[in-house]
Amino acid sequence: MVDARLEGLDSWYATGWKGLNVAVLGLGATGFSVADTLVELGSAVTVYAPDGPADTIELLDVIGAGFERTPLDSVPAALEAQAPDVVIVSPGLPPHNATVQWAVETSTVWGDIELAWRVRDKVVRGPIAAPWVTITGTNGKTTTTQLTTAMFAAGGLRAVACGNIGVPVLDVVRDPDGYDVLVVELSSHQLHYMPTTGDGAVVPLASACLNIADDHLEWHGSAEAYRAAKAKVYERTVMACVYNTADEVTRRMVEGADVVEGCRAVGFTPGVPAPGDVGIVDDVLCDRAFTEDRRNSALELATVADLEAAGLASPHMTMNVLAAAALARAASVQPSAIQAAVQGFRADHHRTEVVARADGITWVDDSKATNPHAATASLASFDTVVWIVGGLFKGVDVDGLVARFGPAVRGVVVIGTDREPVLEAFRRHAPGVPVLQVEATDTDQVMPEAVRHAASVARPGDTVLLAPAAASFDQFGSYADRGRRFAAAVHELLGGNADGDDGSSERP
């Protein structure tokens, strides 16, 4: 349903926001940013959530928004009575949720990204509102978003990384100083709720889907639905759709996208780039897309030595750099700025991060590997591994991952509550590999036990790798919490007999 009151709500300064009757489902950082924005616009807002941080609930009262503490697995009576003009759904709520389904059938449903696009012109630094560069993919989104932002900043632009990376886009568009460009990381959940037509449809300057592997299937309902959501990132792109030449799915997504006339498809590859792509020639990262004579020449963007110095030389990190460079070049960032950004960049914690070395054994935290595709990249980066794996698999099959890497590992330590898929896969594909299970269920004890098990089978030259291939929420607060606890357990076990004991920046 489309309410006539929503017509023309395509600017912060549209008059229709005042008095608009809005329901917000969910009270995380995104839900609060939605409520705060709409109250500032003069809308009447009520937030519905089963719970929320006490200080956030208090802030809702302070700003003048209502709050209904209620489960959302059935439609709240208060929501039915409210009969909102529009319902804004936080990205954590899946489309099969009963309250979301009710909203779709009886009202108009938006996500936070649609709202942010509609009001993006609150603060304008130039002749138009800041353009958006949008990034998604099963893995590598956050690092690529940070790299792209760093490249814009090195080029002299006021840029910000936002969206799924942790900073709500609505907080950014209301920044009083404004920005020259927004680099927006988009999850498949956010993309699901994004329209591809109308006033709320994002028009990116450049866009990228880095890779595709099955993930979040329990949320989307099928692999097809997950991929359809990811493909939305390319819709209406103006300058360049950046895709992974090694991932056929991303190429097909670009081919099927409805883009602005003149938009180009730009591939990124770890090999020699074809004309129109970016890639690597003789240890030099090259641009053969955004140069006048792209058939006969290329622009140097950075060197493999630059990547090695910045901890970005692993295969998956190199692909992230190439994708970011393509996005930045689409916005005319100069090659010298791209190289400067690479040279000064350091990846976040919990991404193939060396936390210690002792007795010839390297301990690596890749807690960010929350699905099999991410764990594949991590496992492929090391020779002999003691693998710490497990958690919540979110409906994703781990069998193929174990079949590929399991027979070659020194041993496996299984954590998490959803462990039977891992155990069964090792029984089938690697029956001779030692399998150690963590029996502790107390969060404080899981990683100390896992680390002790790993140390018992590791040998000099091995890497003990935390690459869970699963979500963390069964036993930990987040993937970062899981990684921090792993590092702490390693240092507790090793005591003073370790190098790199602060875990702050050293990466393979």
C-alpha positions in Angstrom: 0.0 0.0 0.0 1.1 3.6 -0.7 -0.3 6.4 1.4 -0.9 9.6 -0.4 0.8 11.4 2.5 4.1 9.8 1.4 4.1 11.4 -2.1 6.9 13.9 -2.5 8.8 13.0 0.6 12.1 13.3 -1.2 13.8 16.0 0.8 14.6 17.0 4.3 12.7 20.2 3.6 9.5 18.5 2.3 6.5 19.7 4.3 4.9 16.3 4.5 7.1 15.0 7.3 5.4 17.1 9.9 2.7 15.1 11.7 3.4 11.9 9.7 2.3 8.9 11.8 5.3 6.5 11.9 6.0 3.2 13.6 9.6 2.0 14.0 10.2 -1.7 14.6 13.4 -2.4 16.6 15.6 -0.4 18.9 19.2 -0.9 18.1 21.5 1.9 16.9 19.6 1.9 13.6 16.1 2.0 15.2 17.1 4.9 17.5 18.6 6.9 14.6 15.4 6.5 12.6 13.2 7.7 15.6 15.6 10.6 16.3 15.5 11.7 12.7 11.8 11.5 12.3 11.1 13.4 15.6 13.4 16.1 14.4 11.4 16.3 11.2 8.2 16.7 13.2 6.7 13.3 12.7 4.8 11.4 15.4 6.9 8.3 16.2 6.4 5.2 18.3 9.1 2.6 18.6 8.1 -1.1 19.1 10.7 -3.5 20.4 10.9 -6.4 22.9 13.6 -4.6 24.8 16.4 -2.1 24.4 19.3 -0.4 26.4 17.8 1.5 29.4 19.6 4.7 28.4 18.3 4.5 24.8 14.7 4.0 26.1 15.1 7.0 28.3 16.4 9.1 25.3 13.3 8.2 23.4 11.2 9.8 26.1 13.5 12.8 26.1 13.3 13.4 22.4 9.5 12.9 22.4 9.1 9.5 20.8 6.8 6.8 22.2 8.1 3.3 23.2 6.1 0.1 23.4 8.0 -2.8 25.0 6.5 -5.7 23.2 7.5 -8.9 21.4 7.4 -8.6 17.6 6.7 -12.3 16.8 3.1 -11.4 16.8 1.5 -8.1 15.8 1.3 -5.8 18.9 -2.3 -4.5 19.6 -0.9 -1.0 20.1 0.6 -1.1 16.6 -2.7 -2.1 15.0 -4.4 0.7 16.9 -1.8 3.2 15.8 -2.5 2.4 12.1 0.7 4.1 11.0 1.2 5.9 7.7 4.6 4.2 7.3 6.4 1.4 9.2 10.2 1.6 9.2 11.8 -1.8 9.8 15.2 -2.3 11.4 17.4 -4.6 9.3 17.6 -7.3 12.0 13.9 -8.2 11.5 13.4 -10.8 8.7 10.7 -10.6 6.1 8.9 -13.6 7.5 8.5 -12.0 10.9 4.7 -11.7 11.6 4.8 -8.0 12.4 6.8 -7.2 9.3 4.3 -9.2 7.2 1.4 -7.3 8.8 3.1 -4.0 8.0 3.7 -5.0 4.3 0.0 -6.0 4.0 -1.6 -3.0 5.8 0.9 0.0 5.5 4.0 1.1 3.7 7.3 -0.4 4.7 10.7 1.4 4.5 14.1 0.6 5.7 16.5 3.1 7.3 18.5 3.4 4.0 15.4 4.5 2.1 14.7 7.1 4.8 18.3 8.3 4.7 18.2 8.7 0.9 15.0 10.7 1.1 16.5 13.2 3.6 20.1 13.2 2.4 20.0 16.9 1.5 19.8 18.3 5.0 23.4 19.5 4.9 24.9 20.2 1.5 28.5 21.2 1.1 28.5 21.7 -2.7 26.0 22.3 -5.4 24.2 18.9 -4.7 23.8 16.5 -1.8 26.8 14.3 -1.2 26.9 11.3 -3.6 26.9 7.8 -2.2 29.2 4.9 -3.0 27.6 1.6 -2.1 29.3 -1.6 -1.2 28.1 -5.1 -0.4 29.2 -8.7 -0.7 29.3 -11.8 1.4 32.7 -10.9 2.8 35.2 -8.0 2.8 32.5 -5.3 2.9 33.9 -3.5 6.0 37.5 -3.5 4.9 36.7 -2.4 1.4 34.4 0.4 2.8 37.2 1.6 5.1 39.8 1.5 2.2 37.5 3.4 -0.1 36.9 6.0 2.5 40.6 6.4 3.1 41.2 6.8 -0.6 38.6 9.6 -0.8 40.1 11.3 2.3 43.6 11.1 0.8 42.2 12.7 -2.3 41.1 15.7 -0.2 37.4 14.9 0.2 35.5 14.9 3.5 34.3 11.2 3.4 32.7 8.9 5.9 32.2 5.2 6.2 28.6 4.4 7.3 25.7 2.0 7.1 26.3 -1.6 8.1 29.8 -0.7 9.2 28.3 0.6 12.5 27.5 4.3 11.9 23.9 4.7 10.9 23.5 6.6 7.6 20.9 8.8 9.2 23.4 10.0 11.8 25.8 10.9 9.0 23.3 12.9 6.8 22.4 15.0 9.9 26.1 15.9 10.7 26.1 19.7 10.8 29.4 19.9 8.9 28.2 17.7 6.0 30.3 15.4 3.8 31.6 15.4 0.2 30.9 11.7 -0.2 29.3 8.9 1.8 30.7 5.4 1.5 27.8 3.1 2.5 28.3 -0.5 3.5 25.0 -2.4 2.9 24.1 -5.7 4.3 21.8 -8.1 2.5 19.1 -7.3 5.2 19.3 -3.5 4.4 19.3 -4.2 0.7 16.1 -6.4 1.0 14.2 -3.4 2.3 15.6 -1.0 -0.3 13.3 -0.1 -3.2 14.7 0.1 -6.7 12.2 2.7 -8.0 10.6 5.8 -6.7 11.8 8.7 -4.5 13.4 6.3 -2.0 15.5 4.4 -4.4 19.2 5.1 -3.9 21.2 6.4 -6.9 24.8 5.5 -6.2 27.7 7.2 -7.9 29.5 3.9 -8.0 28.6 0.5 -6.5 30.2 -2.9 -5.8 29.3 -6.5 -4.9 32.6 -8.0 -3.9 31.6 -11.7 -3.9 28.7 -14.0 -3.3 28.5 -17.2 -1.2 25.5 -18.6 0.6 24.9 -16.7 3.9 21.9 -15.6 6.0 19.7 -18.2 4.4 17.5 -18.5 7.4 16.8 -14.7 7.2 16.2 -14.5 3.4 14.5 -17.9 3.1 16.6 -19.1 0.1 19.9 -18.6 -1.7 18.0 -17.0 -4.6 16.4 -14.4 -2.3 19.8 -13.6 -0.7 21.4 -13.1 -4.1 18.4 -11.0 -5.3 18.9 -8.7 -2.3 22.6 -8.3 -3.0 22.0 -7.5 -6.7 20.0 -4.4 -5.7 23.3 -2.6 -4.9 23.9 -2.0 -8.6 20.5 -0.6 -9.5 20.4 3.0 -10.8 24.2 3.4 -10.5 25.6 6.4 -12.3 29.3 5.9 -13.1 30.6 2.4 -12.4 29.3 -1.0 -11.3 32.4 -2.7 -9.9 32.4 -6.5 -9.8 34.6 -9.5 -9.2 35.8 -11.1 -12.4 36.4 -14.4 -10.6 32.8 -14.5 -9.3 30.4 -15.2 -12.2 27.4 -14.3 -10.0 28.5 -10.7 -9.6 29.0 -10.3 -13.3 25.5 -11.5 -14.0 24.2 -9.1 -11.4 25.8 -6.2 -13.2 24.5 -7.4 -16.6 20.9 -7.5 -15.1 21.0 -4.2 -13.4 19.0 -1.2 -14.5 21.6 1.6 -14.4 21.9 5.2 -15.6 22.9 5.4 -19.3 26.6 5.6 -19.6 27.4 3.6 -16.5 30.3 1.2 -17.0 31.0 -2.3 -15.7 34.5 -2.4 -14.1 36.0 -5.7 -13.1 38.7 -6.3 -10.5 41.1 -9.2 -10.7 44.3 -10.4 -9.1 45.7 -11.1 -12.5 46.4 -8.9 -15.6 43.4 -6.7 -16.1 41.5 -6.5 -19.4 40.8 -3.1 -20.9 38.2 -1.6 -18.7 39.3 -3.4 -15.5 41.7 -3.0 -12.6 44.2 -5.7 -11.7 47.9 -6.5 -11.2 50.8 -6.5 -13.7 54.3 -7.3 -12.6 53.6 -6.5 -8.9 51.9 -3.3 -9.7 48.2 -2.6 -9.1 47.0 -1.0 -12.4 43.9 0.9 -13.6 42.9 0.0 -17.2 39.4 1.4 -16.7 39.7 5.1 -16.0 42.5 6.1 -18.4 42.1 7.5 -21.9 44.2 4.9 -23.7 43.0 1.9 -21.7 43.8 -0.6 -24.5 47.5 0.2 -24.6 48.4 1.7 -21.2 47.5 1.6 -17.5 47.8 3.8 -14.5 49.9 2.7 -11.5 47.8 2.7 -8.3 50.0 1.0 -5.8 52.5 -1.9 -5.5 52.4 -5.3 -4.0 55.2 -4.1 -1.7 52.8 -1.3 -0.5 50.2 -4.0 0.3 52.7 -6.2 2.2 53.8 -3.2 4.3 50.2 -2.5 5.2 49.2 -6.1 6.0 47.0 -6.2 2.9 48.9 -8.7 0.7 46.8 -11.8 1.4 44.7 -12.8 -1.6 41.3 -11.7 -0.2 42.7 -8.4 1.1 44.3 -7.7 -2.3 40.9 -8.1 -3.9 39.4 -5.6 -1.4 42.1 -3.1 -2.3 41.4 -3.5 -6.0 37.7 -3.1 -5.5 38.2 0.0 -3.4 40.6 1.5 -5.9 38.0 1.0 -8.7 35.3 2.7 -6.7 37.6 5.6 -5.9 38.8 6.0 -9.5 35.1 6.1 -10.6 34.9 9.2 -8.6 38.1 10.7 -10.1 40.4 10.1 -7.1 43.9 10.4 -8.3 46.3 7.4 -8.4 48.7 9.1 -6.0 46.0 9.4 -3.4 45.1 5.8 -3.7 48.7 4.8 -3.1 49.0 7.1 -0.1 45.8 5.6 1.3 47.1 2.0 0.9 50.4 2.9 2.5 48.8 4.4 5.5 46.0 1.8 6.0 45.7 -0.8 8.7 42.9 -3.3 8.8 40.6 -3.6 11.8 41.2 -6.2 14.5 39.8 -9.7 14.2 40.6 -9.9 10.5 43.5 -12.4 10.1 45.2 -10.6 12.9 48.3 -12.1 14.4 47.9 -11.9 18.2 51.0 -13.8 19.3 54.0 -15.9 18.2 55.7 -18.3 20.5 57.7 -21.6 20.2 57.4 -21.4 16.4 53.6 -21.3 16.5 51.6 -18.3 15.2 48.2 -17.5 16.8 45.8 -15.7 14.4 42.4 -14.2 15.1 40.0 -14.2 12.2 36.9 -14.0 14.3 35.3 -11.9 11.5 35.2 -15.1 9.4 31.5 -15.5 10.3 30.6 -17.8 7.3 32.3 -20.5 5.3 33.2 -18.2 2.4 35.2 -15.9 4.8 36.8 -18.9 6.4 37.9 -20.2 3.0 39.9 -17.0 2.4 41.5 -17.3 5.8 42.4 -21.0 5.7 43.9 -20.6 2.2 46.3 -18.0 3.6 48.3 -20.4 5.8 50.2 -23.7 5.3 49.5 -25.9 8.4 46.7 -25.0 10.6 45.1 -26.0 13.9 41.6 -24.8 13.2 39.2 -23.4 15.8 35.7 -23.5 14.2 32.1 -23.4 15.2 29.2 -21.2 16.4 25.8 -20.5 14.7 25.9 -21.5 11.0 22.7 -19.6 10.0 21.4 -22.3 7.8 24.7 -22.4 5.7 26.3 -25.8 4.9 29.9 -26.2 6.2 30.4 -29.5 4.5 32.2 -28.2 1.5 34.6 -26.1 3.6 35.6 -29.1 5.6 35.9 -31.3 2.5 38.4 -28.7 1.0 40.5 -27.9 4.0 39.8 -30.5 6.7 42.1 -33.3 5.5 45.1 -31.0 5.6 44.7 -29.4 9.0 46.8 -30.5 12.0 43.8 -30.7 14.2 40.4 -29.1 14.8 38.9 -27.5 17.9 35.1 -27.3 17.8 33.3 -24.6 19.7 29.7 -23.4 19.7 26.3 -24.9 20.2 25.7 -25.8 16.6 28.6 -28.3 16.3 27.1 -31.4 14.8 27.5 -30.2 11.2 31.2 -29.7 11.8 31.7 -33.0 13.5 29.8 -34.9 10.9 31.7 -33.2 8.1 35.1 -34.2 9.7 33.9 -37.8 10.2 33.0 -37.9 6.5 35.9 -36.0 4.9 38.8 -36.1 7.4 38.4 -39.0 9.8 42.1 -39.2 10.6 42.3 -35.5 11.9 42.2 -35.1 15.7 38.9 -33.4 16.7 38.8 -31.8 20.1 35.5 -30.4 21.4 35.1 -27.6 23.9 32.7 -28.8 26.5 32.6 -25.5 28.5 29.4 -23.5 27.9 30.2 -20.5 30.2 31.4 -17.7 27.9 34.3 -17.0 30.2 35.6 -20.5 29.8 35.0 -21.3 26.1 38.2 -19.7 24.7 40.6 -20.7 27.5 39.6 -24.3 26.9 39.8 -23.9 23.1 43.2 -22.4 23.3 44.5 -25.2 25.6 43.2 -27.8 23.2 44.8 -26.1 20.2 48.2 -25.8 22.1 48.1 -29.5 22.8 48.2 -30.5 19.1 50.1 -27.5 17.5 53.7 -28.0 16.4 56.4 -25.5 15.4 55.6 -24.0 12.1 51.8 -24.3 12.6 49.2 -21.5 12.7 46.5 -21.8 15.3 43.6 -20.1 13.4 40.4 -18.9 14.9 38.2 -18.9 11.7 34.8 -20.0 13.1 32.9 -19.9 9.7 29.9 -19.2 11.9 28.1 -16.4 13.8 29.1 -15.7 17.4 25.8 -15.1 19.2 25.4 -18.5 20.7 28.2 -18.0 23.1 29.6 -14.4 22.6 28.3 -10.9 22.4 29.7 -10.4 18.9 32.5 -11.5 16.6 34.7 -8.9 18.2 33.9 -10.2 21.7 34.8 -13.7 20.5 38.1 -12.4 19.0 39.1 -10.4 22.1 38.5 -13.5 24.3 40.6 -15.6 22.0 43.5 -13.1 22.2 43.2 -12.9 26.0 43.2 -16.7 26.3 46.3 -16.9 24.1 48.2 -14.4 26.2 47.1 -16.0 29.4 48.4 -19.4 28.2 51.7 -18.0 26.8 52.4 -15.6 29.6 55.5 -13.6 28.7 56.7 -16.1 26.2 55.2 -14.4 23.1 55.9 -11.8 20.5 53.2 -9.4 19.2 51.5 -9.6 22.6 49.3 -6.5 22.2 47.7 -7.8 19.0 47.3 -4.3 17.8 48.5 -4.2 14.2 50.6 -7.1 13.1 49.0 -9.1 10.3 50.3 -11.7 7.9 
